[in-house]
Amino acid sequence: MSSGKSLTIVALSGLGVFGLVFGALQLDRFVRDRAPAKEVNPPLVLRQEAPDVLPAQAAAAASGLDFRPAARRVLPSVVSIDTWRQGEDMFTGQTMERQLGSGSGVIISRAGYVVTNNHVLQVGRSRFGGRPVYADRIVVTLSDGRSIQAKLIGADPKSDLAVIQAELPNLSPIELGDSGALEVGEWVMAVGNPLGYSNTLSVGVVSNVNRPLPVQEGGLFGDAIQTDAAINQGNSGGALTNAKGQLVGINTAIASIGGGSIGIGFAIPVNRMKTVVDDIVKLGYARYGELGVGLAPRQGVLAIAENRALVRQRSGSPTDPPRVGALILSINEGGAADRAGIRPLDIILGINGKPVRDLNDFRTIISPLKPDERVSLRIWSRGQERQIQATLTEAPR
């Protein structure tokens, strides 16, 4: 007997769901009927069936690993974050404050800079202009019980990262690791405040790396860390560390059925975090490079014969275009693509040696690049393949 359920990507703050359906997950339920043995006065034997797969904690114990030294290093560096928003009482007209949600953060400097997720702090968008609106009051609580109101330094919806500052003495910044050195099967610890339970640590392994992860603003990063460490809502912005206690990622989302953990969690790699946080601390915002093209928004548009025929006809190509690639519909005047000689109805086949099969590939490759970076593009244009160099411009904020 099986039943289909919707698998969603869930933000790990105490707020909500990204609502992106990744697919259907079939859950198989097996019921085994066992007939009792026909014995006279059978001996009493207590049996415990061993699970098919050892839990991560049991496996760690069996391997002789001890996470206590790493836990002692990491726990003082992870904080809980609570947010409030002011509003007016509709009956009395008085200003009121209500708590919006909670999440986690990681201390990265003795100056009090704390990294968390953008979605922990963002409460909505302005009515006019649609700019992000953030909590009016942000309170940080340390593992030793000290609390302080923090100030927002900057936030970046595109990467789902934000930086706040909690100016307190005797802070314990976490040691930064190298997410590029992570390997599948490596032990990791997830530390945060799931469901309001502060200073919670769970253990698991790196399930995979370079996973595509959708974020706000239509972003799609292709280098997320996947882990089976138990993480839940409230873990947003918390630390994912290696067994040495070095930060390798910022926990940000889980794949879930019904909002709970099923052992598929995602973290933003610390190497990506460093570049975004560096921009935010220096400039107050994160910079992104852009090619300056408008692409066909639907996946697989070139797989349809009628669309290929239309591209061939309108571009004047002597041959049909390829079946895969990112189809360019428009060019920003004066942008990187325009200056490089790229034209509408050209098709991007590769960037910096990486294949571009569709819009998602394009976003995954371009999203981490910065302004003034030079990229090598493989382009189909009017029946010919060309290699073009372009220098990215800064994307508008």
C-alpha positions as CSV (number, residue, x, y, z in Angstrom):
1,M,0.0,0.0,0.0
2,S,1.5,3.4,-0.9
3,S,0.4,7.0,-0.8
4,G,1.7,10.0,-2.7
5,K,2.8,13.1,-0.7
6,S,4.1,16.5,-1.7
7,L,7.8,17.1,-1.0
8,T,8.5,20.7,-0.2
9,I,11.5,22.9,0.6
10,V,10.9,24.5,4.0
11,A,12.6,27.5,5.4
12,L,14.1,26.7,8.8
13,S,13.1,29.8,10.7
14,G,9.9,29.7,12.8
15,L,8.1,31.4,9.9
16,G,7.1,29.5,6.9
17,V,7.5,27.4,3.7
18,F,9.1,28.2,0.4
19,G,6.3,26.3,-1.2
20,L,8.4,24.9,-4.0
21,V,7.3,21.4,-5.0
22,F,10.3,19.3,-5.8
23,G,8.3,16.2,-6.7
24,A,6.3,13.4,-5.3
25,L,7.7,11.0,-2.7
26,Q,6.1,7.6,-2.4
27,L,6.1,6.2,1.1
28,D,5.9,2.4,1.2
29,R,4.3,0.9,4.3
30,F,5.0,-2.7,5.0
31,V,2.9,-4.7,7.5
32,R,4.2,-8.1,8.4
33,D,2.0,-10.7,10.1
34,R,3.8,-13.2,12.1
35,A,2.0,-16.4,13.3
36,P,2.9,-17.4,16.9
37,A,5.0,-20.5,17.3
38,K,3.0,-23.6,18.3
39,E,5.0,-24.6,21.4
40,V,4.0,-25.9,24.8
41,N,5.2,-23.5,27.5
42,P,7.7,-21.7,25.2
43,P,10.6,-20.0,26.9
44,L,10.4,-16.3,27.4
45,V,12.9,-14.7,25.1
46,L,13.1,-10.9,24.7
47,R,14.3,-9.9,21.3
48,Q,15.2,-6.5,19.8
49,E,15.3,-6.2,16.1
50,A,18.4,-4.2,14.9
51,P,17.5,-1.3,12.5
52,D,18.4,-1.7,8.9
53,V,20.5,1.5,9.2
54,L,22.2,2.7,12.4
55,P,21.2,6.2,13.4
56,A,24.0,8.7,12.9
57,Q,24.7,9.0,16.6
58,A,25.0,5.3,17.0
59,A,27.3,5.0,14.0
60,A,29.5,7.8,15.4
61,A,29.8,6.0,18.7
62,A,30.6,2.7,17.0
63,S,33.4,4.4,15.0
64,G,34.9,5.8,18.2
65,L,34.3,9.4,17.3
66,D,33.8,11.9,20.1
67,F,32.1,15.2,19.3
68,R,32.3,16.7,22.7
69,P,35.5,18.8,22.1
70,A,34.0,20.2,18.9
71,A,30.7,20.9,20.7
72,R,32.4,22.8,23.4
73,R,34.0,25.0,20.7
74,V,30.9,25.5,18.6
75,L,28.0,26.0,21.1
76,P,29.3,29.4,22.5
77,S,29.4,30.7,18.9
78,V,25.7,29.9,18.0
79,V,23.0,32.3,19.1
80,S,19.2,32.4,19.0
81,I,17.5,35.3,17.2
82,D,14.0,36.6,18.0
83,T,12.3,39.2,15.9
84,W,9.5,41.7,16.6
85,R,7.4,44.0,14.5
86,Q,5.6,47.2,15.6
87,G,2.0,47.9,14.6
88,E,-1.0,49.9,15.6
89,D,-3.9,48.4,17.6
90,M,-7.0,48.8,15.4
91,F,-9.2,49.4,18.4
92,T,-7.1,51.7,20.6
93,G,-4.7,53.2,18.1
94,Q,-1.8,52.5,20.4
95,T,1.5,51.2,19.1
96,M,1.9,47.5,19.8
97,E,4.7,45.0,19.3
98,R,4.3,41.4,18.4
99,Q,6.9,38.7,18.1
100,L,7.2,37.4,14.6
101,G,9.5,34.4,14.8
102,S,12.8,32.9,15.8
103,G,15.9,31.5,14.2
104,S,19.6,31.0,14.8
105,G,22.8,32.8,14.0
106,V,26.6,32.3,14.1
107,I,29.1,34.7,15.6
108,I,31.9,35.3,13.1
109,S,33.9,38.1,14.8
110,R,34.7,39.6,18.1
111,A,33.2,42.9,16.9
112,G,29.8,41.1,17.2
113,Y,29.0,40.3,13.6
114,V,26.5,37.5,13.4
115,V,25.5,35.7,10.2
116,T,22.0,34.4,9.8
117,N,19.5,33.8,7.0
118,N,17.7,36.6,5.3
119,H,14.4,34.9,5.8
120,V,14.9,34.9,9.6
121,L,14.8,38.7,9.5
122,Q,12.6,39.7,6.5
123,V,9.0,40.1,7.4
124,G,7.6,41.1,4.0
125,R,7.8,43.6,1.2
126,S,6.9,47.3,1.0
127,R,3.6,48.1,-0.6
128,F,5.2,50.5,-3.0
129,G,8.3,49.4,-4.8
130,G,8.3,45.9,-3.3
131,R,11.5,46.3,-1.4
132,P,12.2,43.9,1.5
133,V,10.9,44.9,4.9
134,Y,12.8,43.7,8.0
135,A,11.9,43.3,11.7
136,D,11.8,46.4,13.8
137,R,13.6,44.8,16.7
138,I,16.1,41.9,16.6
139,V,17.2,40.3,19.9
140,V,20.2,38.0,20.1
141,T,20.6,35.5,23.0
142,L,23.9,33.8,23.6
143,S,24.4,30.3,24.9
144,D,25.5,31.8,28.3
145,G,22.1,33.5,28.6
146,R,23.2,37.1,27.8
147,S,20.8,39.0,25.5
148,I,21.1,42.2,23.5
149,Q,19.2,44.1,20.8
150,A,21.1,43.7,17.6
151,K,21.3,46.1,14.6
152,L,20.9,45.0,11.0
153,I,24.1,45.6,9.0
154,G,22.8,44.3,5.7
155,A,20.7,41.5,4.1
156,D,20.7,39.7,0.8
157,P,17.6,37.9,-0.3
158,K,19.4,36.5,-3.4
159,S,21.7,34.4,-1.2
160,D,19.3,34.2,1.8
161,L,22.1,35.6,4.0
162,A,22.1,38.5,6.4
163,V,24.5,40.1,8.9
164,I,23.6,41.7,12.2
165,Q,25.8,43.1,15.0
166,A,25.5,42.3,18.7
167,E,28.0,44.4,20.5
168,L,28.9,42.4,23.7
169,P,32.2,41.7,25.4
170,N,33.9,38.3,25.5
171,L,32.3,36.9,22.4
172,S,33.4,33.5,20.9
173,P,33.6,33.7,17.1
174,I,33.5,30.4,15.3
175,E,36.4,29.1,13.3
176,L,35.7,29.1,9.6
177,G,36.4,26.0,7.6
178,D,36.6,25.2,3.9
179,S,33.4,24.0,2.4
180,G,35.2,23.2,-0.9
181,A,37.1,20.4,0.9
182,L,33.9,18.6,2.2
183,E,33.4,15.0,1.0
184,V,30.3,12.9,0.9
185,G,30.2,10.7,4.0
186,E,32.1,13.2,6.2
187,W,30.8,13.8,9.7
188,V,29.0,17.1,10.4
189,M,27.2,18.8,13.3
190,A,24.2,21.0,13.0
191,V,23.8,23.5,15.8
192,G,20.9,25.9,16.4
193,N,17.6,26.5,18.1
194,P,15.0,24.2,16.5
195,L,11.5,24.7,17.6
196,G,12.6,26.9,20.4
197,Y,15.0,24.4,22.0
198,S,18.1,26.5,22.3
199,N,21.7,25.2,22.0
200,T,20.6,22.0,20.2
201,L,23.3,19.9,18.5
202,S,22.7,17.0,16.1
203,V,25.1,14.8,14.2
204,G,25.0,13.4,10.7
205,V,27.0,13.2,7.5
206,V,27.4,15.1,4.3
207,S,24.8,13.4,2.1
208,N,25.9,15.2,-1.0
209,V,27.4,18.5,-2.3
210,N,26.7,20.9,-5.1
211,R,22.9,20.5,-4.7
212,P,20.7,23.0,-6.5
213,L,18.9,25.1,-3.9
214,P,16.2,27.6,-4.7
215,V,16.2,30.9,-2.7
216,Q,14.3,34.1,-2.7
217,E,14.4,36.5,-5.7
218,G,14.3,33.6,-8.1
219,G,17.8,32.7,-7.2
220,L,19.1,29.2,-7.7
221,F,22.5,28.1,-6.2
222,G,24.1,24.9,-7.3
223,D,26.5,24.3,-4.5
224,A,24.3,23.7,-1.4
225,I,25.5,21.1,1.1
226,Q,23.0,18.3,1.8
227,T,23.1,16.6,5.1
228,D,21.1,14.1,7.1
229,A,21.8,15.8,10.5
230,A,18.5,16.4,12.2
231,I,17.5,20.0,11.6
232,N,14.1,21.6,11.9
233,Q,12.3,25.0,11.8
234,G,14.3,27.4,14.0
235,N,17.6,26.0,12.8
236,S,17.7,28.7,10.1
237,G,20.9,30.6,10.2
238,G,22.6,28.1,12.5
239,A,25.9,26.4,12.0
240,L,26.8,23.3,10.1
241,T,30.3,22.4,11.2
242,N,32.8,19.6,10.4
243,A,33.9,17.2,13.2
244,K,36.6,19.7,14.2
245,G,34.0,22.3,15.0
246,Q,34.9,24.5,12.0
247,L,32.0,26.3,10.2
248,V,31.3,24.7,6.8
249,G,27.8,26.0,6.1
250,I,24.8,28.0,7.3
251,N,21.7,25.8,7.7
252,T,18.9,27.2,5.6
253,A,16.2,24.7,4.4
254,I,15.0,21.2,4.6
255,A,13.1,18.9,2.2
256,S,9.9,18.0,4.1
257,I,6.6,16.3,4.0
258,G,4.3,18.3,6.3
259,G,7.0,20.7,7.6
260,G,9.1,18.3,9.7
261,S,12.6,16.9,9.3
262,I,12.9,13.8,7.2
263,G,16.7,13.8,7.1
264,I,17.2,15.9,4.0
265,G,18.6,19.3,5.0
266,F,20.5,22.0,3.1
267,A,23.2,24.5,4.1
268,I,24.8,27.4,2.2
269,P,28.5,26.7,1.9
270,V,30.8,28.8,4.0
271,N,32.9,29.7,1.0
272,R,29.9,31.4,-0.6
273,M,29.0,32.9,2.7
274,K,32.4,34.6,3.0
275,T,32.1,36.5,-0.2
276,V,28.5,37.7,0.5
277,V,29.3,38.7,4.1
278,D,32.4,40.5,3.0
279,D,30.3,42.7,0.7
280,I,27.6,43.3,3.3
281,V,30.1,44.3,6.0
282,K,32.0,46.7,3.6
283,L,29.1,48.0,1.5
284,G,25.9,47.1,3.4
285,Y,24.7,45.0,0.5
286,A,26.0,42.1,-1.7
287,R,27.1,42.6,-5.3
288,Y,26.3,40.3,-8.2
289,G,27.5,40.2,-11.7
290,E,25.1,40.0,-14.6
291,L,25.4,39.3,-18.3
292,G,22.5,41.6,-19.2
293,V,20.3,39.1,-21.1
294,G,16.6,38.2,-20.9
295,L,16.2,34.4,-21.3
296,A,13.2,32.3,-22.2
297,P,11.6,31.6,-18.9
298,R,10.4,28.0,-19.4
299,Q,12.5,24.9,-19.2
300,G,12.9,22.7,-22.3
301,V,11.7,25.4,-24.7
302,L,14.2,24.3,-27.3
303,A,13.2,20.6,-27.1
304,I,10.0,21.5,-29.0
305,A,10.4,21.3,-32.7
306,E,8.0,24.2,-33.4
307,N,10.1,26.5,-31.2
308,R,13.3,25.5,-32.9
309,A,11.7,26.2,-36.3
310,L,10.6,29.6,-35.1
311,V,14.1,30.5,-33.9
312,R,15.6,29.3,-37.2
313,Q,13.1,31.4,-39.2
314,R,13.4,34.6,-37.2
315,S,17.2,34.5,-36.8
316,G,17.8,33.7,-40.4
317,S,19.8,30.6,-39.5
318,P,20.5,28.1,-42.3
319,T,20.2,25.2,-39.8
320,D,18.0,24.4,-36.8
321,P,19.2,25.5,-33.4
322,P,20.3,23.0,-30.8
323,R,17.8,21.2,-28.6
324,V,19.3,22.4,-25.3
325,G,20.7,25.7,-24.1
326,A,19.5,29.0,-22.7
327,L,17.6,31.0,-25.4
328,I,18.2,34.7,-25.3
329,L,15.1,36.8,-26.0
330,S,16.4,40.3,-25.2
331,I,19.6,42.2,-24.6
332,N,20.1,45.0,-22.1
333,E,21.5,48.0,-24.0
334,G,25.1,48.8,-22.9
335,G,25.3,45.6,-20.8
336,A,27.9,42.9,-20.8
337,A,26.3,40.8,-23.6
338,D,25.6,43.9,-25.7
339,R,29.2,45.0,-25.5
340,A,30.3,41.4,-26.4
341,G,28.3,41.3,-29.6
342,I,25.6,38.8,-28.4
343,R,22.2,39.2,-30.0
344,P,18.6,38.2,-29.3
345,L,17.9,34.6,-30.5
346,D,21.4,33.5,-29.7
347,I,21.6,30.5,-27.5
348,I,24.1,30.1,-24.6
349,L,25.6,26.6,-24.6
350,G,28.3,26.9,-22.0
351,I,29.9,29.3,-19.5
352,N,33.5,29.0,-18.4
353,G,33.7,25.4,-19.7
354,K,30.5,24.3,-17.9
355,P,27.5,23.2,-20.1
356,V,24.4,25.2,-20.1
357,R,21.4,23.0,-20.8
358,D,18.6,25.3,-19.6
359,L,17.8,28.4,-17.6
360,N,18.6,26.7,-14.3
361,D,22.2,25.9,-15.4
362,F,22.6,29.5,-16.4
363,R,21.4,30.8,-13.1
364,T,23.5,28.2,-11.2
365,I,26.8,29.3,-12.9
366,I,26.2,33.0,-13.1
367,S,24.8,33.6,-9.6
368,P,28.0,33.4,-7.6
369,L,30.0,35.6,-10.0
370,K,30.9,39.2,-9.2
371,P,30.9,42.4,-11.3
372,D,34.0,42.9,-13.5
373,E,34.5,39.1,-13.7
374,R,35.4,37.9,-17.2
375,V,33.5,34.9,-18.5
376,S,34.0,32.7,-21.5
377,L,30.7,31.9,-23.3
378,R,30.0,29.3,-25.9
379,I,27.2,30.6,-28.1
380,W,25.1,29.3,-30.9
381,S,24.4,32.2,-33.2
382,R,22.6,32.0,-36.6
383,G,23.8,28.5,-37.3
384,Q,27.3,28.8,-36.0
385,E,29.0,28.2,-32.6
386,R,31.2,31.0,-31.3
387,Q,33.4,31.5,-28.3
388,I,32.9,34.9,-26.8
389,Q,34.5,36.7,-23.9
390,A,32.4,39.1,-21.8
391,T,33.0,41.2,-18.6
392,L,30.0,41.1,-16.2
393,T,28.4,44.4,-15.1
394,E,26.9,44.9,-11.6
395,A,23.3,43.7,-11.3
396,P,20.9,46.4,-10.0
397,R,20.0,46.1,-6.3
